[in-house]
Amino acid sequence: MVRLPGCDGGGETTVLAHYSLAGISGRGYKSPDALGAWCCFPCHQKVDGAEKSEYTRDQLRLALAEGVFRTQVEMSR
Ligand SMILES: [Zn+2]
C-alpha cells in the first residue's frame, strides 16, 4: 500500500508499518494499528530508514501516510 518505486507488491513480506505521530506515539508509546499501512519489505526498508533512498524524510512520511489511508479503505470494505 506504500507503493514506492521498487515495491514488490507485498505478498509474503507484507507487514503492518506504523506511522509515528507526535502526541500518539513516541518514547515508550508505539503507534496503534489504526495508524498502520500494509507494507512490503522493500518499501518498509525505505520508510524505516533502514535502507537509503533518493527520497526525503517528508516524502517517505507522505508515502507511508498514503499507505495508511489506502489500508484503512481496504479494511473498511
Ligand atoms: Zn511496497
N, CA, C, O and the ligand as a Tripos MOL2 file, in Angstrom:
@<TRIPOS>MOLECULE
protein
  309   307    78     0     0
PROTEIN
NO_CHARGES

@<TRIPOS>ATOM
      1 N           0.8190   -1.2200    0.0000 N.3       1 MET1
      2 CA          0.0000    0.0000    0.0000 C.3       1 MET1
      3 C           0.8520    1.2690    0.0000 C.2       1 MET1
      4 O           0.3320    2.3630   -0.2170 O.2       1 MET1
      5 N           2.1310    1.1330    0.2370 N.am      2 VAL2
      6 CA          3.0060    2.3150    0.2870 C.3       2 VAL2
      7 C           3.4960    2.6900   -1.1140 C.2       2 VAL2
      8 O           3.6810    3.8660   -1.4290 O.2       2 VAL2
      9 N           3.6940    1.6950   -1.9220 N.am      3 ARG3
     10 CA          3.8810    1.8800   -3.3630 C.3       3 ARG3
     11 C           5.0450    2.7750   -3.7790 C.2       3 ARG3
     12 O           4.9110    3.5590   -4.7180 O.2       3 ARG3
     13 N           6.1630    2.6710   -3.1090 N.am      4 LEU4
     14 CA          7.3670    3.3720   -3.5620 C.3       4 LEU4
     15 C           7.9320    2.6190   -4.7630 C.2       4 LEU4
     16 O           7.6620    1.4300   -4.9320 O.2       4 LEU4
     17 N           8.7200    3.3080   -5.6020 N.am      5 PRO5
     18 CA          9.3970    2.5740   -6.6680 C.3       5 PRO5
     19 C          10.2210    1.4360   -6.0600 C.2       5 PRO5
     20 O          10.8990    1.6180   -5.0500 O.2       5 PRO5
     21 N          10.1510    0.2810   -6.6800 N.am      6 GLY6
     22 CA         10.8360   -0.8820   -6.1130 C.3       6 GLY6
     23 C           9.9100   -1.7350   -5.2790 C.2       6 GLY6
     24 O          10.2960   -2.7960   -4.7880 O.2       6 GLY6
     25 N           8.6610   -1.2560   -5.1190 N.am      7 CYS7
     26 CA          7.6530   -2.0070   -4.3780 C.3       7 CYS7
     27 C           7.4720   -3.3790   -5.0200 C.2       7 CYS7
     28 O           7.3410   -3.4910   -6.2390 O.2       7 CYS7
     29 N           7.4660   -4.4230   -4.1900 N.am      8 ASP8
     30 CA          7.2860   -5.7630   -4.7660 C.3       8 ASP8
     31 C           5.8440   -6.2360   -4.6270 C.2       8 ASP8
     32 O           5.5290   -7.3890   -4.9200 O.2       8 ASP8
     33 N           4.9670   -5.3300   -4.1730 N.am      9 GLY9
     34 CA          3.5610   -5.6610   -4.1170 C.3       9 GLY9
     35 C           3.1670   -6.4950   -2.9120 C.2       9 GLY9
     36 O           2.0100   -6.8920   -2.7720 O.2       9 GLY9
     37 N           4.1230   -6.7540   -2.0520 N.am     10 GLY10
     38 CA          3.7920   -7.4350   -0.8070 C.3      10 GLY10
     39 C           3.7730   -8.9290   -0.9160 C.2      10 GLY10
     40 O           4.7700   -9.5520   -1.2800 O.2      10 GLY10
     41 N           2.6330   -9.5100   -0.5980 N.am     11 GLY11
     42 CA          2.5880  -10.9600   -0.5060 C.3      11 GLY11
     43 C           3.2120  -11.3900    0.8140 C.2      11 GLY11
     44 O           2.8790  -10.8690    1.8790 O.2      11 GLY11
     45 N           4.1130  -12.3410    0.7210 N.am     12 GLU12
     46 CA          4.7040  -12.9500    1.9200 C.3      12 GLU12
     47 C           5.4170  -11.9580    2.8370 C.2      12 GLU12
     48 O           5.4800  -12.1570    4.0510 O.2      12 GLU12
     49 N           5.9560  -10.8830    2.2440 N.am     13 THR13
     50 CA          6.7740   -9.9780    3.0690 C.3      13 THR13
     51 C           5.9530   -8.8620    3.7130 C.2      13 THR13
     52 O           6.5070   -8.0210    4.4210 O.2      13 THR13
     53 N           4.6530   -8.8430    3.4790 N.am     14 THR14
     54 CA          3.8500   -7.7290    3.9650 C.3      14 THR14
     55 C           3.7710   -7.6910    5.4880 C.2      14 THR14
     56 O           3.4800   -8.6930    6.1410 O.2      14 THR14
     57 N           4.0370   -6.5090    6.0320 N.am     15 VAL15
     58 CA          3.8740   -6.2840    7.4710 C.3      15 VAL15
     59 C           3.0600   -5.0080    7.6530 C.2      15 VAL15
     60 O           2.8340   -4.2600    6.7030 O.2      15 VAL15
     61 N           2.6280   -4.7720    8.8830 N.am     16 LEU16
     62 CA          1.9320   -3.5300    9.1870 C.3      16 LEU16
     63 C           2.9850   -2.5100    9.6280 C.2      16 LEU16
     64 O           3.6030   -2.6640   10.6810 O.2      16 LEU16
     65 N           3.1830   -1.4760    8.8180 N.am     17 ALA17
     66 CA          4.1600   -0.4290    9.1450 C.3      17 ALA17
     67 C           3.4240    0.6990    9.8510 C.2      17 ALA17
     68 O           2.4500    1.2410    9.3280 O.2      17 ALA17
     69 N           3.8910    1.0430   11.0240 N.am     18 HIS18
     70 CA          3.1930    2.0420   11.8370 C.3      18 HIS18
     71 C           3.7140    3.4520   11.5850 C.2      18 HIS18
     72 O           4.9210    3.6750   11.4820 O.2      18 HIS18
     73 N           2.7910    4.3890   11.4890 N.am     19 TYR19
     74 CA          3.1240    5.7900   11.2650 C.3      19 TYR19
     75 C           3.3470    6.4710   12.6080 C.2      19 TYR19
     76 O           2.4700    6.4700   13.4730 O.2      19 TYR19
     77 N           4.5270    7.0510   12.7710 N.am     20 SER20
     78 CA          4.8290    7.7630   14.0230 C.3      20 SER20
     79 C           4.1840    9.1410   13.9960 C.2      20 SER20
     80 O           4.2320    9.8380   12.9830 O.2      20 SER20
     81 N           3.5840    9.5250   15.1070 N.am     21 LEU21
     82 CA          2.8730   10.7990   15.1430 C.3      21 LEU21
     83 C           2.9870   11.4010   16.5380 C.2      21 LEU21
     84 O           2.6310   10.7700   17.5340 O.2      21 LEU21
     85 N           3.4880   12.6290   16.5900 N.am     22 ALA22
     86 CA          3.6190   13.3050   17.8780 C.3      22 ALA22
     87 C           2.2660   13.3370   18.5770 C.2      22 ALA22
     88 O           1.2470   13.6340   17.9530 O.2      22 ALA22
     89 N           2.2580   13.0350   19.8500 N.am     23 GLY23
     90 CA          1.0240   13.0170   20.6270 C.3      23 GLY23
     91 C           0.3650   11.6620   20.6360 C.2      23 GLY23
     92 O          -0.4780   11.3790   21.4870 O.2      23 GLY23
     93 N           0.7480   10.8140   19.6860 N.am     24 ILE24
     94 CA          0.1740    9.4780   19.5920 C.3      24 ILE24
     95 C           1.2320    8.4300   19.9070 C.2      24 ILE24
     96 O           0.9870    7.4780   20.6470 O.2      24 ILE24
     97 N           2.4070    8.6260   19.3320 N.am     25 SER25
     98 CA          3.4880    7.6780   19.5750 C.3      25 SER25
     99 C           4.7290    8.4650   19.9540 C.2      25 SER25
    100 O           4.7900    9.6840   19.7870 O.2      25 SER25
    101 N           5.6960    7.7610   20.4570 N.am     26 GLY26
    102 CA          6.9300    8.4150   20.8830 C.3      26 GLY26
    103 C           7.6090    7.5350   21.8900 C.2      26 GLY26
    104 O           7.4680    6.3120   21.8580 O.2      26 GLY26
    105 N           8.3430    8.1470   22.7820 N.am     27 ARG27
    106 CA          9.0960    7.3740   23.7480 C.3      27 ARG27
    107 C           8.1840    6.4450   24.5690 C.2      27 ARG27
    108 O           7.3570    6.8960   25.3630 O.2      27 ARG27
    109 N           8.3600    5.1710   24.3560 N.am     28 GLY28
    110 CA          7.5740    4.2080   25.1230 C.3      28 GLY28
    111 C           6.1760    3.9830   24.5920 C.2      28 GLY28
    112 O           5.4450    3.1380   25.1080 O.2      28 GLY28
    113 N           5.7950    4.7220   23.5730 N.am     29 TYR29
    114 CA          4.4490    4.5580   23.0230 C.3      29 TYR29
    115 C           4.5270    4.2070   21.5400 C.2      29 TYR29
    116 O           5.0230    4.9820   20.7220 O.2      29 TYR29
    117 N           4.0320    3.0370   21.2230 N.am     30 LYS30
    118 CA          4.0000    2.6120   19.8350 C.3      30 LYS30
    119 C           2.7050    3.1100   19.2130 C.2      30 LYS30
    120 O           1.6760    3.2000   19.8820 O.2      30 LYS30
    121 N           2.7680    3.4360   17.9190 N.am     31 SER31
    122 CA          1.5490    3.8320   17.2280 C.3      31 SER31
    123 C           0.5430    2.6820   17.2390 C.2      31 SER31
    124 O           0.9350    1.5170   17.1750 O.2      31 SER31
    125 N          -0.7460    3.0000   17.3200 N.am     32 PRO32
    126 CA         -1.7550    1.9430   17.2600 C.3      32 PRO32
    127 C          -1.8500    1.3640   15.8510 C.2      32 PRO32
    128 O          -1.4370    1.9950   14.8780 O.2      32 PRO32
    129 N          -2.3940    0.1640   15.7580 N.am     33 ASP33
    130 CA         -2.5380   -0.4790   14.4580 C.3      33 ASP33
    131 C          -3.4210    0.3350   13.5160 C.2      33 ASP33
    132 O          -3.3340    0.1740   12.2990 O.2      33 ASP33
    133 N          -4.2710    1.2070   14.0620 N.am     34 ALA34
    134 CA         -5.1010    2.0670   13.2170 C.3      34 ALA34
    135 C          -4.2450    2.9900   12.3620 C.2      34 ALA34
    136 O          -4.6970    3.4720   11.3230 O.2      34 ALA34
    137 N          -3.0130    3.2390   12.7900 N.am     35 LEU35
    138 CA         -2.0870    4.0540   12.0020 C.3      35 LEU35
    139 C          -1.0710    3.1730   11.2860 C.2      35 LEU35
    140 O           0.0830    3.5600   11.0980 O.2      35 LEU35
    141 N          -1.5110    1.9960   10.8950 N.am     36 GLY36
    142 CA         -0.6180    1.0790   10.1880 C.3      36 GLY36
    143 C          -0.9460    0.9960    8.7120 C.2      36 GLY36
    144 O          -2.0980    1.1290    8.3010 O.2      36 GLY36
    145 N           0.0870    0.7760    7.9300 N.am     37 ALA37
    146 CA         -0.0810    0.5560    6.4910 C.3      37 ALA37
    147 C           0.4630   -0.8210    6.1560 C.2      37 ALA37
    148 O           1.5380   -1.1940    6.6260 O.2      37 ALA37
    149 N          -0.2610   -1.5740    5.3540 N.am     38 TRP38
    150 CA          0.2770   -2.8260    4.8410 C.3      38 TRP38
    151 C           1.4420   -2.4560    3.9340 C.2      38 TRP38
    152 O           1.2990   -1.6740    2.9940 O.2      38 TRP38
    153 N           2.5650   -3.0220    4.2310 N.am     39 CYS39
    154 CA          3.8010   -2.5530    3.5970 C.3      39 CYS39
    155 C           4.7130   -3.7320    3.2700 C.2      39 CYS39
    156 O           4.9730   -4.5870    4.1160 O.2      39 CYS39
    157 N           5.1920   -3.7630    2.0270 N.am     40 CYS40
    158 CA          6.1000   -4.8330    1.6220 C.3      40 CYS40
    159 C           7.5100   -4.5630    2.1590 C.2      40 CYS40
    160 O           7.8090   -3.4660    2.6300 O.2      40 CYS40
    161 N           8.3570   -5.5730    2.0780 N.am     41 PHE41
    162 CA          9.7070   -5.4340    2.6220 C.3      41 PHE41
    163 C          10.5150   -4.2950    1.9890 C.2      41 PHE41
    164 O          11.0940   -3.4960    2.7260 O.2      41 PHE41
    165 N          10.5780   -4.1860    0.6500 N.am     42 PRO42
    166 CA         11.3700   -3.0900    0.0740 C.3      42 PRO42
    167 C          10.8730   -1.7050    0.4970 C.2      42 PRO42
    168 O          11.6810   -0.8260    0.7960 O.2      42 PRO42
    169 N           9.5680   -1.5050    0.5250 N.am     43 CYS43
    170 CA          9.0300   -0.2090    0.9690 C.3      43 CYS43
    171 C           9.3300    0.0240    2.4450 C.2      43 CYS43
    172 O           9.6900    1.1320    2.8450 O.2      43 CYS43
    173 N           9.1800   -1.0250    3.2530 N.am     44 HIS44
    174 CA          9.4030   -0.8830    4.6960 C.3      44 HIS44
    175 C          10.8420   -0.4790    4.9940 C.2      44 HIS44
    176 O          11.1000    0.3420    5.8740 O.2      44 HIS44
    177 N          11.7750   -1.0670    4.2480 N.am     45 GLN45
    178 CA         13.1850   -0.7190    4.4560 C.3      45 GLN45
    179 C          13.4060    0.7790    4.2300 C.2      45 GLN45
    180 O          14.1960    1.4080    4.9330 O.2      45 GLN45
    181 N          12.7040    1.3430    3.2450 N.am     46 LYS46
    182 CA         12.8890    2.7570    2.9300 C.3      46 LYS46
    183 C          12.1780    3.6550    3.9420 C.2      46 LYS46
    184 O          12.7790    4.6040    4.4460 O.2      46 LYS46
    185 N          10.9260    3.3770    4.2430 N.am     47 VAL47
    186 CA         10.2030    4.2750    5.1610 C.3      47 VAL47
    187 C          10.7620    4.1880    6.5760 C.2      47 VAL47
    188 O          10.6270    5.1320    7.3540 O.2      47 VAL47
    189 N          11.3830    3.0710    6.9130 N.am     48 ASP48
    190 CA         12.0070    2.8980    8.2240 C.3      48 ASP48
    191 C          13.3920    3.5230    8.2870 C.2      48 ASP48
    192 O          13.9700    3.6670    9.3640 O.2      48 ASP48
    193 N          13.9200    3.8950    7.1190 N.am     49 GLY49
    194 CA         15.2670    4.4510    7.0810 C.3      49 GLY49
    195 C          16.3510    3.3930    7.1730 C.2      49 GLY49
    196 O          17.5310    3.7150    7.3160 O.2      49 GLY49
    197 N          15.9510    2.1270    7.0900 N.am     50 ALA50
    198 CA         16.9270    1.0330    7.1600 C.3      50 ALA50
    199 C          17.7400    0.9620    5.8720 C.2      50 ALA50
    200 O          18.8630    0.4590    5.8490 O.2      50 ALA50
    201 N          17.1440    1.4790    4.8060 N.am     51 GLU51
    202 CA         17.8280    1.4850    3.5200 C.3      51 GLU51
    203 C          17.7800    2.9030    2.9650 C.2      51 GLU51
    204 O          16.7350    3.5530    2.9900 O.2      51 GLU51
    205 N          18.9000    3.3710    2.4730 N.am     52 LYS52
    206 CA         18.9450    4.7180    1.8840 C.3      52 LYS52
    207 C          18.0880    4.7580    0.6280 C.2      52 LYS52
    208 O          18.0340    3.7880   -0.1280 O.2      52 LYS52
    209 N          17.4230    5.8790    0.4110 N.am     53 SER53
    210 CA         16.6770    6.0520   -0.8330 C.3      53 SER53
    211 C          16.8580    7.4840   -1.2890 C.2      53 SER53
    212 O          17.4210    8.3100   -0.5700 O.2      53 SER53
    213 N          16.3850    7.7690   -2.4680 N.am     54 GLU54
    214 CA         16.5470    9.1170   -3.0220 C.3      54 GLU54
    215 C          15.4970   10.0800   -2.4720 C.2      54 GLU54
    216 O          15.4580   11.2470   -2.8630 O.2      54 GLU54
    217 N          14.6450    9.5940   -1.5660 N.am     55 TYR55
    218 CA         13.5570   10.4170   -1.0580 C.3      55 TYR55
    219 C          13.9050   11.1040    0.2470 C.2      55 TYR55
    220 O          14.6870   10.6030    1.0550 O.2      55 TYR55
    221 N          13.2960   12.2730    0.4260 N.am     56 THR56
    222 CA         13.4870   12.9950    1.6830 C.3      56 THR56
    223 C          12.6320   12.3280    2.7610 C.2      56 THR56
    224 O          11.7520   11.5170    2.4730 O.2      56 THR56
    225 N          12.9160   12.6920    3.9950 N.am     57 ARG57
    226 CA         12.1400   12.1670    5.1110 C.3      57 ARG57
    227 C          10.6550   12.5140    4.9250 C.2      57 ARG57
    228 O           9.7820   11.6820    5.1680 O.2      57 ARG57
    229 N          10.3820   13.7550    4.4890 N.am     58 ASP58
    230 CA          8.9900   14.1700    4.3060 C.3      58 ASP58
    231 C           8.3000   13.3630    3.2050 C.2      58 ASP58
    232 O           7.1350   12.9870    3.3350 O.2      58 ASP58
    233 N           9.0240   13.1040    2.1350 N.am     59 GLN59
    234 CA          8.4340   12.3080    1.0470 C.3      59 GLN59
    235 C           8.1250   10.8920    1.5140 C.2      59 GLN59
    236 O           7.1000   10.3170    1.1470 O.2      59 GLN59
    237 N           9.0130   10.3400    2.3210 N.am     60 LEU60
    238 CA          8.7830    8.9850    2.8160 C.3      60 LEU60
    239 C           7.6200    8.9620    3.7990 C.2      60 LEU60
    240 O           6.8370    8.0110    3.8210 O.2      60 LEU60
    241 N           7.5080   10.0080    4.6090 N.am     61 ARG61
    242 CA          6.3760   10.0740    5.5480 C.3      61 ARG61
    243 C           5.0530   10.2170    4.7960 C.2      61 ARG61
    244 O           4.0380    9.6440    5.1920 O.2      61 ARG61
    245 N           5.0770   10.9850    3.7120 N.am     62 LEU62
    246 CA          3.8590   11.1210    2.9100 C.3      62 LEU62
    247 C           3.4870    9.7830    2.2770 C.2      62 LEU62
    248 O           2.3180    9.3970    2.2670 O.2      62 LEU62
    249 N           4.4780    9.0850    1.7530 N.am     63 ALA63
    250 CA          4.2040    7.7840    1.1410 C.3      63 ALA63
    251 C           3.6160    6.8230    2.1700 C.2      63 ALA63
    252 O           2.6900    6.0710    1.8680 O.2      63 ALA63
    253 N           4.1540    6.8510    3.3760 N.am     64 LEU64
    254 CA          3.6350    5.9580    4.4170 C.3      64 LEU64
    255 C           2.2250    6.3890    4.8360 C.2      64 LEU64
    256 O           1.3530    5.5460    5.0490 O.2      64 LEU64
    257 N           2.0040    7.7070    4.9540 N.am     65 ALA65
    258 CA          0.6680    8.2030    5.3210 C.3      65 ALA65
    259 C          -0.3590    7.7890    4.2700 C.2      65 ALA65
    260 O          -1.4680    7.3780    4.6120 O.2      65 ALA65
    261 N           0.0030    7.8970    3.0050 N.am     66 GLU66
    262 CA         -0.9150    7.4760    1.9470 C.3      66 GLU66
    263 C          -1.1590    5.9710    2.0350 C.2      66 GLU66
    264 O          -2.2630    5.4980    1.7650 O.2      66 GLU66
    265 N          -0.1350    5.2330    2.4110 N.am     67 GLY67
    266 CA         -0.2930    3.7940    2.6140 C.3      67 GLY67
    267 C          -1.2740    3.4960    3.7440 C.2      67 GLY67
    268 O          -2.0560    2.5490    3.6660 O.2      67 GLY67
    269 N          -1.2260    4.3140    4.7940 N.am     68 VAL68
    270 CA         -2.1850    4.1490    5.9000 C.3      68 VAL68
    271 C          -3.6010    4.4000    5.3920 C.2      68 VAL68
    272 O          -4.5220    3.6520    5.7200 O.2      68 VAL68
    273 N          -3.7770    5.4580    4.5870 N.am     69 PHE69
    274 CA         -5.1120    5.7580    4.0490 C.3      69 PHE69
    275 C          -5.6150    4.6010    3.1900 C.2      69 PHE69
    276 O          -6.7620    4.1730    3.3220 O.2      69 PHE69
    277 N          -4.7540    4.1010    2.3120 N.am     70 ARG70
    278 CA         -5.1760    3.0040    1.4360 C.3      70 ARG70
    279 C          -5.5430    1.7650    2.2380 C.2      70 ARG70
    280 O          -6.5070    1.0640    1.9300 O.2      70 ARG70
    281 N          -4.7510    1.5120    3.2730 N.am     71 THR71
    282 CA         -5.0110    0.3460    4.1230 C.3      71 THR71
    283 C          -6.3580    0.4940    4.8300 C.2      71 THR71
    284 O          -7.1220   -0.4660    4.9410 O.2      71 THR71
    285 N          -6.6370    1.7040    5.3040 N.am     72 GLN72
    286 CA         -7.9060    1.9280    6.0110 C.3      72 GLN72
    287 C          -9.0870    1.7220    5.0760 C.2      72 GLN72
    288 O         -10.1120    1.1650    5.4690 O.2      72 GLN72
    289 N          -8.9380    2.1760    3.8310 N.am     73 VAL73
    290 CA        -10.0210    1.9810    2.8520 C.3      73 VAL73
    291 C         -10.2150    0.4890    2.6020 C.2      73 VAL73
    292 O         -11.3450    0.0010    2.5940 O.2      73 VAL73
    293 N          -9.1150   -0.2340    2.3980 N.am     74 GLU74
    294 CA         -9.2230   -1.6750    2.1440 C.3      74 GLU74
    295 C          -9.8800   -2.3960    3.3190 C.2      74 GLU74
    296 O         -10.7170   -3.2810    3.1370 O.2      74 GLU74
    297 N          -9.4810   -1.9970    4.5340 N.am     75 MET75
    298 CA        -10.0060   -2.6740    5.7160 C.3      75 MET75
    299 C         -11.4680   -2.3600    5.9690 C.2      75 MET75
    300 O         -12.1630   -3.1160    6.6480 O.2      75 MET75
    301 N         -11.9430   -1.2320    5.4170 N.am     76 SER76
    302 CA        -13.3430   -0.8560    5.6420 C.3      76 SER76
    303 C         -14.2670   -1.4550    4.5870 C.2      76 SER76
    304 O         -15.4870   -1.3120    4.6660 O.2      76 SER76
    305 N         -13.6770   -2.1300    3.5970 N.am     77 ARG77
    306 CA        -14.5050   -2.7060    2.5260 C.3      77 ARG77
    307 C         -15.1420   -4.0150    2.9720 C.2      77 ARG77
    308 O         -15.8710   -4.6400    2.2020 O.2      77 ARG77
    309 ZN          5.7790   -1.8440   -1.3340 Zn       78 ZN78
@<TRIPOS>BOND
     1     1     2 1
     2     2     3 1
     3     3     4 2
     4     3     5 am
     5     5     6 1
     6     6     7 1
     7     7     8 2
     8     7     9 am
     9     9    10 1
    10    10    11 1
    11    11    12 2
    12    11    13 am
    13    13    14 1
    14    14    15 1
    15    15    16 2
    16    15    17 am
    17    17    18 1
    18    18    19 1
    19    19    20 2
    20    19    21 am
    21    21    22 1
    22    22    23 1
    23    23    24 2
    24    23    25 am
    25    25    26 1
    26    26    27 1
    27    27    28 2
    28    27    29 am
    29    29    30 1
    30    30    31 1
    31    31    32 2
    32    31    33 am
    33    33    34 1
    34    34    35 1
    35    35    36 2
    36    35    37 am
    37    37    38 1
    38    38    39 1
    39    39    40 2
    40    39    41 am
    41    41    42 1
    42    42    43 1
    43    43    44 2
    44    43    45 am
    45    45    46 1
    46    46    47 1
    47    47    48 2
    48    47    49 am
    49    49    50 1
    50    50    51 1
    51    51    52 2
    52    51    53 am
    53    53    54 1
    54    54    55 1
    55    55    56 2
    56    55    57 am
    57    57    58 1
    58    58    59 1
    59    59    60 2
    60    59    61 am
    61    61    62 1
    62    62    63 1
    63    63    64 2
    64    63    65 am
    65    65    66 1
    66    66    67 1
    67    67    68 2
    68    67    69 am
    69    69    70 1
    70    70    71 1
    71    71    72 2
    72    71    73 am
    73    73    74 1
    74    74    75 1
    75    75    76 2
    76    75    77 am
    77    77    78 1
    78    78    79 1
    79    79    80 2
    80    79    81 am
    81    81    82 1
    82    82    83 1
    83    83    84 2
    84    83    85 am
    85    85    86 1
    86    86    87 1
    87    87    88 2
    88    87    89 am
    89    89    90 1
    90    90    91 1
    91    91    92 2
    92    91    93 am
    93    93    94 1
    94    94    95 1
    95    95    96 2
    96    95    97 am
    97    97    98 1
    98    98    99 1
    99    99   100 2
   100    99   101 am
   101   101   102 1
   102   102   103 1
   103   103   104 2
   104   103   105 am
   105   105   106 1
   106   106   107 1
   107   107   108 2
   108   107   109 am
   109   109   110 1
   110   110   111 1
   111   111   112 2
   112   111   113 am
   113   113   114 1
   114   114   115 1
   115   115   116 2
   116   115   117 am
   117   117   118 1
   118   118   119 1
   119   119   120 2
   120   119   121 am
   121   121   122 1
   122   122   123 1
   123   123   124 2
   124   123   125 am
   125   125   126 1
   126   126   127 1
   127   127   128 2
   128   127   129 am
   129   129   130 1
   130   130   131 1
   131   131   132 2
   132   131   133 am
   133   133   134 1
   134   134   135 1
   135   135   136 2
   136   135   137 am
   137   137   138 1
   138   138   139 1
   139   139   140 2
   140   139   141 am
   141   141   142 1
   142   142   143 1
   143   143   144 2
   144   143   145 am
   145   145   146 1
   146   146   147 1
   147   147   148 2
   148   147   149 am
   149   149   150 1
   150   150   151 1
   151   151   152 2
   152   151   153 am
   153   153   154 1
   154   154   155 1
   155   155   156 2
   156   155   157 am
   157   157   158 1
   158   158   159 1
   159   159   160 2
   160   159   161 am
   161   161   162 1
   162   162   163 1
   163   163   164 2
   164   163   165 am
   165   165   166 1
   166   166   167 1
   167   167   168 2
   168   167   169 am
   169   169   170 1
   170   170   171 1
   171   171   172 2
   172   171   173 am
   173   173   174 1
   174   174   175 1
   175   175   176 2
   176   175   177 am
   177   177   178 1
   178   178   179 1
   179   179   180 2
   180   179   181 am
   181   181   182 1
   182   182   183 1
   183   183   184 2
   184   183   185 am
   185   185   186 1
   186   186   187 1
   187   187   188 2
   188   187   189 am
   189   189   190 1
   190   190   191 1
   191   191   192 2
   192   191   193 am
   193   193   194 1
   194   194   195 1
   195   195   196 2
   196   195   197 am
   197   197   198 1
   198   198   199 1
   199   199   200 2
   200   199   201 am
   201   201   202 1
   202   202   203 1
   203   203   204 2
   204   203   205 am
   205   205   206 1
   206   206   207 1
   207   207   208 2
   208   207   209 am
   209   209   210 1
   210   210   211 1
   211   211   212 2
   212   211   213 am
   213   213   214 1
   214   214   215 1
   215   215   216 2
   216   215   217 am
   217   217   218 1
   218   218   219 1
   219   219   220 2
   220   219   221 am
   221   221   222 1
   222   222   223 1
   223   223   224 2
   224   223   225 am
   225   225   226 1
   226   226   227 1
   227   227   228 2
   228   227   229 am
   229   229   230 1
   230   230   231 1
   231   231   232 2
   232   231   233 am
   233   233   234 1
   234   234   235 1
   235   235   236 2
   236   235   237 am
   237   237   238 1
   238   238   239 1
   239   239   240 2
   240   239   241 am
   241   241   242 1
   242   242   243 1
   243   243   244 2
   244   243   245 am
   245   245   246 1
   246   246   247 1
   247   247   248 2
   248   247   249 am
   249   249   250 1
   250   250   251 1
   251   251   252 2
   252   251   253 am
   253   253   254 1
   254   254   255 1
   255   255   256 2
   256   255   257 am
   257   257   258 1
   258   258   259 1
   259   259   260 2
   260   259   261 am
   261   261   262 1
   262   262   263 1
   263   263   264 2
   264   263   265 am
   265   265   266 1
   266   266   267 1
   267   267   268 2
   268   267   269 am
   269   269   270 1
   270   270   271 1
   271   271   272 2
   272   271   273 am
   273   273   274 1
   274   274   275 1
   275   275   276 2
   276   275   277 am
   277   277   278 1
   278   278   279 1
   279   279   280 2
   280   279   281 am
   281   281   282 1
   282   282   283 1
   283   283   284 2
   284   283   285 am
   285   285   286 1
   286   286   287 1
   287   287   288 2
   288   287   289 am
   289   289   290 1
   290   290   291 1
   291   291   292 2
   292   291   293 am
   293   293   294 1
   294   294   295 1
   295   295   296 2
   296   295   297 am
   297   297   298 1
   298   298   299 1
   299   299   300 2
   300   299   301 am
   301   301   302 1
   302   302   303 1
   303   303   304 2
   304   303   305 am
   305   305   306 1
   306   306   307 1
   307   307   308 2
@<TRIPOS>SUBSTRUCTURE
     1 MET1         2 RESIDUE 1 A MET
     2 VAL2         6 RESIDUE 1 A VAL
     3 ARG3        10 RESIDUE 1 A ARG
     4 LEU4        14 RESIDUE 1 A LEU
     5 PRO5        18 RESIDUE 1 A PRO
     6 GLY6        22 RESIDUE 1 A GLY
     7 CYS7        26 RESIDUE 1 A CYS
     8 ASP8        30 RESIDUE 1 A ASP
     9 GLY9        34 RESIDUE 1 A GLY
    10 GLY10       38 RESIDUE 1 A GLY
    11 GLY11       42 RESIDUE 1 A GLY
    12 GLU12       46 RESIDUE 1 A GLU
    13 THR13       50 RESIDUE 1 A THR
    14 THR14       54 RESIDUE 1 A THR
    15 VAL15       58 RESIDUE 1 A VAL
    16 LEU16       62 RESIDUE 1 A LEU
    17 ALA17       66 RESIDUE 1 A ALA
    18 HIS18       70 RESIDUE 1 A HIS
    19 TYR19       74 RESIDUE 1 A TYR
    20 SER20       78 RESIDUE 1 A SER
    21 LEU21       82 RESIDUE 1 A LEU
    22 ALA22       86 RESIDUE 1 A ALA
    23 GLY23       90 RESIDUE 1 A GLY
    24 ILE24       94 RESIDUE 1 A ILE
    25 SER25       98 RESIDUE 1 A SER
    26 GLY26      102 RESIDUE 1 A GLY
    27 ARG27      106 RESIDUE 1 A ARG
    28 GLY28      110 RESIDUE 1 A GLY
    29 TYR29      114 RESIDUE 1 A TYR
    30 LYS30      118 RESIDUE 1 A LYS
    31 SER31      122 RESIDUE 1 A SER
    32 PRO32      126 RESIDUE 1 A PRO
    33 ASP33      130 RESIDUE 1 A ASP
    34 ALA34      134 RESIDUE 1 A ALA
    35 LEU35      138 RESIDUE 1 A LEU
    36 GLY36      142 RESIDUE 1 A GLY
    37 ALA37      146 RESIDUE 1 A ALA
    38 TRP38      150 RESIDUE 1 A TRP
    39 CYS39      154 RESIDUE 1 A CYS
    40 CYS40      158 RESIDUE 1 A CYS
    41 PHE41      162 RESIDUE 1 A PHE
    42 PRO42      166 RESIDUE 1 A PRO
    43 CYS43      170 RESIDUE 1 A CYS
    44 HIS44      174 RESIDUE 1 A HIS
    45 GLN45      178 RESIDUE 1 A GLN
    46 LYS46      182 RESIDUE 1 A LYS
    47 VAL47      186 RESIDUE 1 A VAL
    48 ASP48      190 RESIDUE 1 A ASP
    49 GLY49      194 RESIDUE 1 A GLY
    50 ALA50      198 RESIDUE 1 A ALA
    51 GLU51      202 RESIDUE 1 A GLU
    52 LYS52      206 RESIDUE 1 A LYS
    53 SER53      210 RESIDUE 1 A SER
    54 GLU54      214 RESIDUE 1 A GLU
    55 TYR55      218 RESIDUE 1 A TYR
    56 THR56      222 RESIDUE 1 A THR
    57 ARG57      226 RESIDUE 1 A ARG
    58 ASP58      230 RESIDUE 1 A ASP
    59 GLN59      234 RESIDUE 1 A GLN
    60 LEU60      238 RESIDUE 1 A LEU
    61 ARG61      242 RESIDUE 1 A ARG
    62 LEU62      246 RESIDUE 1 A LEU
    63 ALA63      250 RESIDUE 1 A ALA
    64 LEU64      254 RESIDUE 1 A LEU
    65 ALA65      258 RESIDUE 1 A ALA
    66 GLU66      262 RESIDUE 1 A GLU
    67 GLY67      266 RESIDUE 1 A GLY
    68 VAL68      270 RESIDUE 1 A VAL
    69 PHE69      274 RESIDUE 1 A PHE
    70 ARG70      278 RESIDUE 1 A ARG
    71 THR71      282 RESIDUE 1 A THR
    72 GLN72      286 RESIDUE 1 A GLN
    73 VAL73      290 RESIDUE 1 A VAL
    74 GLU74      294 RESIDUE 1 A GLU
    75 MET75      298 RESIDUE 1 A MET
    76 SER76      302 RESIDUE 1 A SER
    77 ARG77      306 RESIDUE 1 A ARG
    78 ZN78       309 GROUP 0 **** ****
